[in-house]
Amino acid sequence: EDLKINLIMSHFACADEKDHPLTHFQCEAFKKIAGYFPDSRQSLANSSGIFRSPEYHFDLLRPGMALYGLNPT
């Protein structure tokens, strides 16, 4: 039977640091890898990523600390 991948997910390491170069690098790497799974949903943005850029919003967003009123940026 074929394996169906439902979700491709990663987590930003440095999105809470404004303009950290790793954030853009991670996003580009995520897009490349997720491209191999076109039928799968994608999730990258944690609280900081949600507020940093709509570019980081894929199918699912994962607010964590923002749910508790903390400023993730």
RALIN-V472783 format. One line per field, one symbol per residue. burial: # if it has 9 or more other ideal C-beta (glycine too) atoms within 8 Angstrom, else .. A space follows every 10 residues. Layout:
burial = ???
//
This chain:
burial = ......##.. .#..#..... ..#..##..# ..##..#..# ########## .#...#.#.# .##..#.... .#.
//
